[in-house]
Amino acid sequence: MEVNGSKLENSSPSRAAPSCRPAPGSIVDLRKIFAERFPPPRTSTTDRIQTGLAALDAATEGGLPKGAMTELTSPNVSAGTALLIYQLLQTAEQGRYFMALIDGRDSFDPSGECAPRLRNLFWIRCRQAVEAVKAADLLLRDGNFPLVVLDLVLNAADELRKIPSSSWYRLQRLVEPAPIAFLILTRRSMSSSAHLKLVLQNTWTLPDLQKADRFSQFQFRVPRGHGVRQERAS
């Protein structure tokens, strides 16, 4: 796993797990004690973070809900999730906040038009889905990023099947009291505990990506959502 280009060497999961535990008396322990004794107020899912994409903000009635887990599936090849990430990063720059990207397959390309906005990005580079889920767990516990994106689109199906359902419930519980919008990008639906589920319906060609109005071409469908109209937005 790498964080913003710095490689973190991992041994086997059984040997690596103990090293993840904080030392007694550490600041992490102190945060846990305060969180248990003085739990923060639950964030209302009516609070939302705008994405800058008109179709997505319309489909979610104002943006990605804070204190909730949103799952966006893209069943088509070349659906445009990378373009979506670029737009989210641009919105983070305009809003002057940090966005955390957990890159499940080390596939994010920071070059080109995206490069000037990297100062607003906290990028964790992983190579396996299980690493990415662990990283999401740590970031949601930290609570310092208004937007956390977990990108598992290019991870193999057999990797994703190894993620226990309890992991998604744990991530959901972590984000509930926090002012964080947590977005999962994946090829197929995995989390039954997601507050909001979306489907990205596009299939892009190279000429499509070169159009000046390409961001207006996104199409989303809402198969399930609490308090969100279940209809197509484009």
C-alpha positions as CSV (number, residue, x, y, z in Angstrom):
1,M,0.0,0.0,0.0
2,E,1.2,3.5,-0.8
3,V,0.0,6.8,0.7
4,N,0.5,9.8,-1.8
5,G,3.3,8.0,-3.5
6,S,5.1,6.7,-0.3
7,K,5.1,2.9,-0.3
8,L,4.1,1.1,2.8
9,E,5.5,-2.4,2.8
10,N,3.1,-5.2,3.9
11,S,3.9,-8.7,5.1
12,S,1.3,-11.4,5.2
13,P,-2.0,-10.3,6.8
14,S,-1.5,-12.4,9.9
15,R,1.9,-10.8,10.6
16,A,0.9,-7.3,9.6
17,A,-2.2,-7.1,11.8
18,P,-0.4,-6.7,15.2
19,S,1.6,-3.7,13.8
20,C,-1.7,-1.8,13.1
21,R,-2.6,-1.8,16.8
22,P,-1.7,1.5,18.6
23,A,0.7,1.4,21.4
24,P,-0.7,1.7,24.9
25,G,-1.2,5.4,25.9
26,S,-1.1,6.6,22.3
27,I,-3.2,9.5,21.0
28,V,-5.3,6.9,19.1
29,D,-6.3,5.3,22.5
30,L,-7.1,8.7,23.9
31,R,-9.3,9.6,21.0
32,K,-11.2,6.3,21.4
33,I,-11.8,7.0,25.1
34,F,-13.2,10.4,24.4
35,A,-15.3,9.1,21.6
36,E,-16.8,6.5,23.9
37,R,-17.5,8.9,26.8
38,F,-18.5,11.9,24.7
39,P,-20.0,10.5,21.5
40,P,-20.4,13.2,18.8
41,P,-24.0,14.0,17.6
42,R,-25.2,11.9,14.7
43,T,-24.8,13.8,11.4
44,S,-28.1,14.2,9.6
45,T,-28.2,12.7,6.2
46,T,-30.0,15.8,5.0
47,D,-26.6,17.5,5.1
48,R,-25.0,16.9,1.7
49,I,-21.8,17.7,-0.2
50,Q,-22.3,18.9,-3.8
51,T,-20.3,17.0,-6.4
52,G,-20.3,19.6,-9.1
53,L,-22.0,17.2,-11.5
54,A,-25.5,18.5,-12.2
55,A,-26.9,15.0,-13.0
56,L,-25.4,13.4,-9.8
57,D,-26.6,16.3,-7.6
58,A,-30.0,16.0,-9.1
59,A,-30.2,12.2,-8.6
60,T,-29.2,12.6,-4.9
61,E,-31.3,15.7,-4.3
62,G,-28.5,18.0,-3.5
63,G,-25.3,15.9,-3.4
64,L,-23.7,13.0,-1.5
65,P,-25.2,12.7,2.0
66,K,-22.9,13.2,4.9
67,G,-22.9,10.7,7.7
68,A,-23.9,8.0,5.2
69,M,-22.4,5.5,2.8
70,T,-23.2,5.8,-0.9
71,E,-22.5,3.0,-3.3
72,L,-22.1,3.9,-7.0
73,T,-21.9,0.9,-9.4
74,S,-20.7,1.2,-13.0
75,P,-21.6,-2.1,-14.7
76,N,-20.4,-0.9,-18.1
77,V,-16.8,-0.8,-19.3
78,S,-15.5,2.7,-19.7
79,A,-18.3,4.1,-17.6
80,G,-16.4,7.2,-16.6
81,T,-15.6,6.7,-13.0
82,A,-12.1,8.2,-13.5
83,L,-13.7,11.3,-15.0
84,L,-16.1,11.4,-12.0
85,I,-13.1,11.4,-9.6
86,Y,-11.5,14.3,-11.5
87,Q,-14.7,16.3,-11.1
88,L,-15.0,15.5,-7.4
89,L,-11.4,16.7,-7.0
90,Q,-12.1,19.9,-8.9
91,T,-15.1,20.5,-6.6
92,A,-12.9,19.9,-3.5
93,E,-10.4,22.5,-4.8
94,Q,-13.1,25.0,-5.4
95,G,-14.6,24.3,-1.9
96,R,-11.1,24.4,-0.3
97,Y,-11.4,21.1,1.4
98,F,-9.5,17.8,1.2
99,M,-10.7,14.8,-0.5
100,A,-9.4,11.3,0.3
101,L,-9.1,8.8,-2.5
102,I,-8.5,5.1,-1.6
103,D,-7.3,3.7,-4.8
104,G,-8.0,0.0,-4.6
105,R,-6.0,-1.0,-7.7
106,D,-3.4,1.8,-7.9
107,S,-5.0,3.0,-11.1
108,F,-5.6,6.7,-10.6
109,D,-3.7,8.9,-13.1
110,P,-2.7,12.2,-11.5
111,S,-1.3,13.7,-14.7
112,G,-2.9,16.1,-17.2
113,E,-5.6,18.5,-16.1
114,C,-5.9,16.9,-12.7
115,A,-2.3,17.7,-11.7
116,P,-2.8,21.3,-10.4
117,R,-5.5,20.0,-8.0
118,L,-3.4,17.4,-6.2
119,R,-2.8,19.7,-3.2
120,N,-6.5,19.0,-2.3
121,L,-6.0,15.2,-2.6
122,F,-5.0,12.6,0.0
123,W,-4.2,9.6,-2.1
124,I,-3.8,6.1,-0.7
125,R,-2.5,3.6,-3.3
126,C,-3.5,0.0,-2.7
127,R,-3.2,-3.1,-4.8
128,Q,-5.8,-5.3,-3.2
129,A,-9.4,-4.7,-2.1
130,V,-8.7,-5.9,1.5
131,E,-6.0,-3.2,1.8
132,A,-8.4,-0.6,0.5
133,V,-11.1,-1.5,3.0
134,K,-8.7,-1.4,5.9
135,A,-7.5,2.1,4.7
136,A,-11.2,3.2,4.6
137,D,-11.7,2.0,8.1
138,L,-8.7,4.2,9.3
139,L,-9.8,7.3,7.4
140,L,-13.4,7.1,8.6
141,R,-12.2,6.8,12.2
142,D,-9.9,9.8,11.8
143,G,-12.8,11.9,10.5
144,N,-10.8,14.7,9.0
145,F,-11.9,14.4,5.4
146,P,-15.3,15.8,4.3
147,L,-15.3,13.4,1.3
148,V,-13.8,9.9,1.3
149,V,-13.9,7.9,-2.0
150,L,-13.2,4.1,-2.1
151,D,-12.5,3.1,-5.7
152,L,-12.8,-0.7,-6.2
153,V,-13.9,-0.5,-9.9
154,L,-10.8,-2.4,-11.2
155,N,-10.5,-4.9,-8.4
156,A,-11.2,-8.5,-9.4
157,A,-14.5,-10.1,-8.5
158,D,-12.8,-12.8,-6.5
159,E,-11.1,-10.1,-4.3
160,L,-14.4,-8.4,-3.7
161,R,-16.1,-11.6,-2.7
162,K,-13.5,-12.1,0.1
163,I,-14.7,-8.9,1.8
164,P,-17.1,-10.0,4.6
165,S,-20.4,-8.3,4.8
166,S,-19.5,-7.3,8.4
167,S,-16.9,-5.0,6.9
168,W,-19.5,-2.9,5.2
169,Y,-21.7,-2.7,8.3
170,R,-18.6,-1.6,10.3
171,L,-17.8,1.2,7.7
172,Q,-21.4,2.3,7.8
173,R,-21.4,2.6,11.6
174,L,-18.1,4.5,11.5
175,V,-19.4,7.2,9.0
176,E,-22.9,7.6,10.7
177,P,-21.8,10.1,13.4
178,A,-19.3,11.9,11.2
179,P,-19.7,14.9,8.8
180,I,-18.3,12.8,6.0
181,A,-19.7,11.8,2.7
182,F,-18.4,8.2,2.0
183,L,-18.6,7.1,-1.7
184,I,-17.8,3.6,-2.8
185,L,-17.1,3.0,-6.5
186,T,-17.5,-0.5,-7.7
187,R,-18.4,-2.6,-10.8
188,R,-21.2,-4.5,-9.0
189,S,-23.2,-3.9,-5.9
190,M,-21.7,-5.2,-2.7
191,S,-23.0,-3.4,0.3
192,S,-26.6,-4.0,1.5
193,S,-26.0,-1.4,4.2
194,A,-25.4,1.5,1.9
195,H,-27.7,4.4,2.7
196,L,-27.9,5.3,-1.0
197,K,-27.3,3.2,-4.1
198,L,-26.6,4.7,-7.6
199,V,-25.9,3.2,-11.0
200,L,-23.7,5.0,-13.5
201,Q,-25.1,4.1,-16.9
202,N,-22.6,5.7,-19.3
203,T,-20.3,4.0,-21.8
204,W,-17.7,6.5,-23.1
205,T,-15.7,6.5,-26.2
206,L,-12.5,8.6,-26.8
207,P,-14.4,11.2,-28.8
208,D,-16.9,11.5,-26.0
209,L,-14.1,12.3,-23.5
210,Q,-12.8,15.0,-25.7
211,K,-16.1,16.9,-25.8
212,A,-16.2,20.3,-24.0
213,D,-19.6,19.4,-22.4
214,R,-18.6,15.9,-21.4
215,F,-19.4,16.5,-17.7
216,S,-23.0,17.2,-18.7
217,Q,-23.3,13.7,-20.4
218,F,-23.3,11.7,-17.2
219,Q,-26.4,9.5,-16.6
220,F,-27.3,8.1,-13.2
221,R,-30.1,5.8,-12.0
222,V,-31.2,5.5,-8.4
223,P,-32.3,1.9,-7.7
224,R,-32.6,2.5,-4.0
225,G,-32.3,5.4,-1.6
226,H,-33.8,6.6,1.6
227,G,-35.5,10.0,1.0
228,V,-34.4,10.1,-2.6
229,R,-36.6,9.8,-5.6
230,Q,-35.9,6.5,-7.4
231,E,-35.7,7.7,-11.0
232,R,-33.2,8.3,-13.7
233,A,-31.3,11.5,-13.8
234,S,-29.3,12.7,-16.8
